[in-house]
């Protein structure tokens, strides 16, 4: 395959059931596009057949790679970093395996739609966004976490935690080389560094479909977010994010 215009990085933890239909949908979408694209599935500490399923799909599709996070280590942030640094695309997209954002919305994250942006983040809260079938308690959980993030780290965005984000290739290489957080705070960490690097970040409203299998926890995730924001700020003061 010629050098890809787009890389799609999919972190996958215990996604044996959801991964095959999502990969099929993504692959159908890519076959309709004029550009070359690659998919990188990063299995991350699964206890089911996620990696075997990813390998089976990769064997049948030359544009797909199935890799694993470093041995003995896990965390969504680590898996995304591993995939982004493996990627070769001019644009690089983080994509949750559940496809809670329909893949055809991806065109809104690429030129010419976002020609002047360095990072484009999907938002479930920006003006024009829609949330489908989400229980009120889950929306509350997301709002609590966003309030914490705005208060303690980044005030500019309505939704830092949605699992769909696009980066210019050179921006991804710059940010993911210095990323350190393996847990849920990695999104905040990347945007925190990007703001201080002066990168242009655009928040794009999407239609988001609730997934009843989400493992998000209100108090546990909120406490972890506070802990990781404190760590991000300490890392910045210590110069650990220097180029």
C-alpha positions in Angstrom: 0.0 0.0 0.0 1.2 3.5 -0.8 1.8 5.9 2.1 -1.5 6.3 3.8 -3.3 9.6 3.9 -5.3 8.4 7.0 -4.4 6.1 9.9 -7.2 4.9 12.2 -6.0 3.6 15.6 -8.4 1.4 17.5 -7.5 0.6 21.1 -9.2 -2.7 22.0 -9.8 -4.3 25.5 -12.1 -7.2 25.6 -13.8 -6.3 22.3 -14.2 -9.8 20.9 -17.9 -9.2 20.1 -17.9 -5.6 19.0 -14.7 -5.5 17.0 -15.8 -7.5 13.9 -18.9 -5.5 13.0 -17.0 -2.2 13.7 -14.1 -3.3 11.5 -16.4 -4.3 8.7 -18.2 -0.9 8.8 -14.9 1.0 8.9 -13.5 -1.0 6.0 -16.6 -0.5 3.9 -16.4 3.2 4.5 -12.7 3.3 3.5 -13.3 1.4 0.3 -15.5 4.2 -0.8 -12.8 6.9 -0.3 -10.3 8.1 -2.8 -7.4 8.1 -0.4 -5.2 5.3 1.0 -5.8 4.4 4.6 -4.6 2.0 7.3 -6.2 0.6 10.4 -4.1 -0.3 13.4 -5.8 -2.3 16.1 -4.0 -2.2 19.5 -5.1 -5.1 21.8 -4.7 -4.0 25.4 -4.6 -6.7 28.1 -7.8 -8.5 27.0 -9.0 -11.7 28.7 -11.1 -12.8 25.7 -10.2 -13.5 22.0 -9.8 -9.8 21.0 -6.3 -10.2 19.7 -7.2 -13.4 17.8 -10.2 -11.7 16.2 -8.0 -8.7 15.2 -5.4 -11.0 13.7 -8.0 -12.9 11.7 -9.3 -9.7 10.2 -5.8 -8.4 9.5 -4.9 -11.6 7.6 -7.8 -10.9 5.3 -7.2 -7.2 4.8 -3.7 -5.9 3.9 -4.5 -2.4 5.1 -5.0 -3.6 8.7 -2.4 -4.3 11.4 -3.1 -6.1 14.7 -0.6 -5.3 17.4 -0.5 -5.5 21.2 0.5 -3.1 23.9 3.9 -3.7 25.5 4.0 -7.0 27.4 2.7 -6.7 31.0 1.4 -3.2 30.6 -2.1 -2.0 29.9 -4.3 1.1 29.8 -6.2 2.9 27.0 -3.6 5.8 26.9 -0.8 3.3 26.5 -2.6 1.5 23.7 -3.4 4.7 21.8 0.2 5.9 22.1 1.5 2.6 20.8 -0.7 2.7 17.8 -0.2 6.4 17.0 3.6 6.1 17.0 3.3 3.0 14.7 0.9 4.9 12.4 2.2 6.5 9.1 -0.8 8.6 8.1 -0.7 12.2 7.1 -3.8 12.3 9.4 -4.2 10.0 12.4 -7.6 9.2 14.1 -8.3 7.7 17.5 -11.5 5.5 17.1 -13.3 3.7 19.9 -14.1 0.1 19.0 -17.8 0.5 19.8 -18.3 3.1 16.9 -20.6 5.1 19.1 -19.9 7.8 16.5 -20.9 6.5 13.1 -17.8 6.2 10.9 -19.2 8.3 8.1 -18.9 11.3 10.3 -15.1 11.0 10.0 -15.2 13.1 6.8 -15.9 16.1 9.0 -12.5 15.6 10.7 -10.5 15.8 7.5 -9.6 18.4 4.8 -11.3 20.4 3.4 -13.6 20.5 6.4 -10.8 21.1 8.9 -8.0 22.3 6.7 -6.6 24.8 9.2 -6.7 22.7 12.3 -4.0 20.6 13.9 -6.3 18.6 16.2 -10.0 17.9 15.8 -11.9 16.5 18.7 -15.4 15.0 18.6 -17.8 16.6 21.1 -21.0 15.2 22.6 -21.7 18.6 24.2 -20.8 21.3 21.6 -23.7 23.2 20.0 -25.4 21.0 17.5 -24.3 17.7 19.1 -26.9 14.9 19.7 -26.8 12.2 22.3 -29.0 9.2 21.4 -30.5 6.9 24.1 -28.2 8.0 26.9 -29.6 7.7 30.5 -29.6 10.9 32.5 -27.2 9.5 35.1 -24.6 8.8 32.5 -24.9 12.4 31.2 -24.4 13.6 34.7 -21.3 11.5 35.1 -19.8 13.1 32.0 -20.7 16.6 33.1 -19.1 16.1 36.5 -15.9 14.9 34.9 -15.9 17.8 32.4 -16.5 20.3 35.3 -13.4 18.8 37.0 -11.3 19.1 33.8 -12.4 22.7 33.2 -11.7 23.7 36.8 -8.3 22.0 37.1 -6.8 21.7 33.6 -8.4 22.9 30.4 -11.4 25.3 30.3 -11.7 25.6 26.5 -13.6 22.5 25.6 -17.0 21.0 26.4 -16.0 17.4 25.9 -12.4 16.2 26.2 -13.2 12.6 26.8 -15.0 11.5 23.7 -13.1 8.7 22.1 -12.8 10.1 18.6 -9.9 12.5 17.9 -8.0 13.5 14.7 -4.3 14.7 14.6 -2.1 15.9 11.9 0.7 13.3 11.5 3.5 15.6 12.6 1.4 16.8 15.6 0.6 13.3 16.6 4.3 12.4 16.5 5.2 15.4 18.6 2.5 14.8 21.3 2.5 11.1 21.6 6.3 10.9 22.0 5.9 12.8 25.3 2.6 11.4 26.5 3.0 9.7 29.8 -0.5 8.9 31.2 -1.8 5.4 30.6 -5.3 5.8 32.1 -8.3 8.0 31.4 -6.4 11.2 31.8 -4.4 10.7 28.6 -6.9 12.8 26.5 -6.6 15.7 28.9 -2.8 15.3 28.9 -2.6 15.5 25.2 -4.8 18.6 24.9 -3.0 20.2 27.9 0.3 19.9 26.1 -1.2 20.8 22.7 -2.6 24.1 24.1 0.8 25.0 25.5 2.5 24.1 22.2 0.2 26.5 20.4 -1.6 23.9 18.2 -5.0 24.9 16.8 -7.7 22.6 18.2 -11.2 22.4 16.8 -14.2 20.8 18.7 -16.7 19.2 16.3 -20.3 18.4 17.4 -21.3 14.8 16.6 -24.2 12.4 16.9 -23.3 10.0 19.7 -25.0 6.7 20.4 -25.1 5.4 23.9 -23.3 2.1 24.6 -24.9 0.2 27.5 -21.7 -1.8 28.0 -19.6 1.3 29.0 -17.5 0.8 32.2 -17.5 4.5 33.2 -17.9 5.0 37.0 -19.0 8.4 38.4 -17.0 8.7 41.7 -14.1 6.3 40.8 -13.4 8.0 37.4 -13.8 11.5 38.9 -11.2 10.7 41.6 -8.9 9.2 39.1 -9.3 12.2 36.8 -8.3 14.6 39.6 -5.3 12.4 40.5 -4.1 12.3 36.9 -4.6 16.1 36.3 -2.4 16.7 39.4 0.2 14.4 37.8 -0.1 16.2 34.4 0.5 19.5 36.1 3.5 18.1 38.0 5.0 16.6 34.9 4.7 20.0 33.2 6.4 21.8 36.0 9.2 19.2 36.0 9.8 19.7 32.2 8.8 16.2 31.3 6.9 17.3 28.3 9.7 19.2 26.7 10.3 18.6 23.0 
